[in-house]
Amino acid sequence: MSAPTTLQAKLAQARREGRAALIGYLPGGFPDVASSIEIIRAMVAGGCDVIEVGLPYSDPTMDGPTIQRAADRALSAGTTPADVLRVVAATAETGAAALVMSYWNPIDRYGVDRFATDLATAGGSGVITPDLLPEEAGPWLAASDAAGLDRIFLVAPSSTDERLRLTTDACRGFVYAASLMGVTGTRAQVADTAEKLVSRTRAATADSGLPVCVGLGISNRAQAAEVAGYADGVIAGAGFCQRVLDAPDLSGATAAVRDFAAELSQGVRSRG
């Protein structure tokens, strides 16, 4: 592509500043469309460089209970893919990089080429597709190329070296390193698992220098600083969703997520 996406620019800026980028996740339309826009604005104000706008789906097999509850609230509010694109547009207006995180089925039903075009028009930088394998992603590779979008696939500790090469070759923007040990392991175990995965992924991206960002269920500044010590980006989602679920009203929700983003932002800036 002739010009970098906003995502690429944000990751490059963080690297120049000697830190990891802070990436926050929130389902679009949670708890409703207008409120999700205000909450995302607060996340950016707190220090998020990149926002993953989740496209709520009725069968979120890879999500934990907190994100499932948040997605259910969004679906109950009647959130549609068009609403999610509205949230993306509002996110892009903040200056943060706006991504969509979605299972493949909703994009396929929307229309792959149409979704890519509409997302680019809304100012989105790209899409994270957690359940799409690169070798099955031909239509998406073509559509994302045509629309100038980044495409982010996932790698895991169980990924073979061959799988890492195949996946990272298909990625653009960054590689999403997901550590399944983050749910049950102690901090030391989580760090060992994630750091090893990042190291193996960097070996697969040695030629391209593609950033590697880590999602671990980050819940505090210390964990953010720890992951920022070896990754290019720190991804937090459930922590933001939980604060919205716990808040008594929208004002409480925006204050809580702003404070949480600020805490994590201090963490990623303390290690790099």
MOTA-V891709 format. One record per backbone hydrogen bond with DSSP energy under -0.5 kcal/mol. NH is the residue of the N-H (numbers start at 0). CO is the residue of the C=O. E is the energy in kcal/mol with one decimal. If there is no record, write none. Layout:
nh = [NH | NH]
co = [CO | CO]
e = [E | E]
This chain:
nh = [8 | 9 | 10 | 11 | 12 | 13 | 14 | 15 | 16 | 17 | 18 | 19 | 19 | 20 | 22 | 22 | 23 | 23 | 24 | 25 | 27 | 29 | 30 | 35 | 36 | 37 | 38 | 39 | 40 | 41 | 42 | 43 | 44 | 45 | 46 | 46 | 47 | 48 | 49 | 50 | 51 | 52 | 52 | 53 | 53 | 54 | 55 | 59 | 60 | 62 | 67 | 68 | 69 | 70 | 71 | 72 | 73 | 74 | 75 | 76 | 77 | 78 | 83 | 84 | 85 | 86 | 87 | 88 | 89 | 90 | 91 | 92 | 93 | 93 | 94 | 95 | 96 | 98 | 98 | 99 | 100 | 101 | 101 | 106 | 107 | 108 | 109 | 110 | 114 | 115 | 116 | 117 | 118 | 119 | 120 | 121 | 122 | 123 | 124 | 125 | 126 | 127 | 128 | 128 | 129 | 131 | 132 | 135 | 136 | 140 | 141 | 142 | 143 | 144 | 145 | 146 | 147 | 147 | 148 | 149 | 150 | 151 | 152 | 154 | 156 | 158 | 163 | 164 | 165 | 166 | 167 | 168 | 169 | 169 | 170 | 171 | 173 | 174 | 175 | 176 | 176 | 177 | 177 | 178 | 178 | 179 | 181 | 182 | 184 | 189 | 190 | 191 | 192 | 193 | 194 | 195 | 196 | 197 | 198 | 199 | 200 | 201 | 202 | 203 | 204 | 205 | 208 | 212 | 213 | 214 | 215 | 215 | 217 | 223 | 224 | 225 | 226 | 227 | 228 | 228 | 229 | 230 | 231 | 232 | 233 | 234 | 235 | 239 | 240 | 241 | 242 | 243 | 244 | 245 | 246 | 252 | 253 | 254 | 255 | 256 | 257 | 258 | 259 | 260 | 261 | 262 | 263 | 264 | 265 | 266 | 267 | 268 | 269 | 269 | 270]
co = [4 | 5 | 6 | 7 | 8 | 9 | 10 | 11 | 12 | 14 | 13 | 267 | 270 | 231 | 20 | 233 | 21 | 49 | 235 | 51 | 53 | 26 | 28 | 31 | 32 | 33 | 34 | 35 | 36 | 37 | 38 | 39 | 40 | 41 | 42 | 43 | 42 | 21 | 21 | 96 | 23 | 50 | 98 | 25 | 51 | 100 | 53 | 56 | 58 | 59 | 63 | 64 | 65 | 66 | 67 | 68 | 69 | 70 | 71 | 72 | 74 | 73 | 79 | 80 | 81 | 82 | 83 | 84 | 85 | 86 | 87 | 88 | 89 | 90 | 91 | 90 | 48 | 50 | 96 | 125 | 52 | 99 | 127 | 102 | 103 | 104 | 105 | 106 | 110 | 111 | 112 | 113 | 114 | 115 | 116 | 117 | 119 | 118 | 97 | 97 | 149 | 99 | 126 | 151 | 127 | 128 | 130 | 132 | 133 | 136 | 137 | 138 | 139 | 140 | 141 | 142 | 143 | 144 | 143 | 124 | 171 | 126 | 150 | 175 | 177 | 155 | 159 | 160 | 161 | 162 | 163 | 164 | 165 | 166 | 166 | 150 | 171 | 210 | 152 | 174 | 212 | 154 | 175 | 176 | 214 | 177 | 178 | 179 | 180 | 185 | 186 | 187 | 188 | 189 | 190 | 191 | 192 | 193 | 194 | 195 | 196 | 197 | 198 | 199 | 200 | 202 | 204 | 174 | 232 | 176 | 213 | 234 | 234 | 219 | 220 | 221 | 222 | 223 | 224 | 225 | 226 | 226 | 211 | 211 | 20 | 213 | 22 | 236 | 236 | 237 | 238 | 239 | 240 | 241 | 242 | 248 | 249 | 250 | 251 | 252 | 253 | 254 | 255 | 256 | 257 | 258 | 259 | 260 | 261 | 262 | 263 | 264 | 265 | 266 | 266]
e = [-2.3 | -2.6 | -2.4 | -2.2 | -2.3 | -2.3 | -2.0 | -2.3 | -1.8 | -1.5 | -2.3 | -1.0 | -0.7 | -2.6 | -0.6 | -3.0 | -0.5 | -2.5 | -1.9 | -2.3 | -3.0 | -1.5 | -0.6 | -2.7 | -1.6 | -1.6 | -2.5 | -2.4 | -2.2 | -1.7 | -2.1 | -2.4 | -2.4 | -1.8 | -0.7 | -1.0 | -2.1 | -2.3 | -1.8 | -2.9 | -3.4 | -0.7 | -3.3 | -2.1 | -0.8 | -2.4 | -0.8 | -0.5 | -2.0 | -1.6 | -2.2 | -2.3 | -2.0 | -2.6 | -2.5 | -2.0 | -1.9 | -2.6 | -2.6 | -1.4 | -1.8 | -2.1 | -2.0 | -2.0 | -1.5 | -2.0 | -2.3 | -2.2 | -2.1 | -2.4 | -2.8 | -1.6 | -0.6 | -1.4 | -1.4 | -0.7 | -2.0 | -2.9 | -0.5 | -1.9 | -1.9 | -0.5 | -2.5 | -0.8 | -2.6 | -2.5 | -2.0 | -1.9 | -3.1 | -2.3 | -2.4 | -2.9 | -2.7 | -2.2 | -2.2 | -1.7 | -1.2 | -2.5 | -3.3 | -0.8 | -1.7 | -3.0 | -0.5 | -2.0 | -0.6 | -1.2 | -0.5 | -1.9 | -1.6 | -2.9 | -2.1 | -2.4 | -2.9 | -1.8 | -2.3 | -2.0 | -0.9 | -0.6 | -2.5 | -3.3 | -0.8 | -2.7 | -0.5 | -2.5 | -0.6 | -2.3 | -2.6 | -2.2 | -2.4 | -2.7 | -2.8 | -2.0 | -0.8 | -0.7 | -0.9 | -2.6 | -0.7 | -2.4 | -2.0 | -0.8 | -3.4 | -2.8 | -0.7 | -0.6 | -1.5 | -0.7 | -1.4 | -0.9 | -2.6 | -2.9 | -2.8 | -2.3 | -2.4 | -2.9 | -3.0 | -1.8 | -1.9 | -2.8 | -2.3 | -2.4 | -2.5 | -2.7 | -1.6 | -1.2 | -1.1 | -0.8 | -3.1 | -2.7 | -2.6 | -2.0 | -0.5 | -0.8 | -0.7 | -2.1 | -2.7 | -2.2 | -2.5 | -2.3 | -0.8 | -0.9 | -1.8 | -1.9 | -2.8 | -0.9 | -2.9 | -2.8 | -2.6 | -0.5 | -2.3 | -3.1 | -1.4 | -1.6 | -2.5 | -2.2 | -0.9 | -2.2 | -2.8 | -1.9 | -2.2 | -2.5 | -2.0 | -2.2 | -2.2 | -2.6 | -2.2 | -2.2 | -2.5 | -2.7 | -2.0 | -1.5 | -2.5 | -1.4 | -0.6 | -1.1 | -0.6]
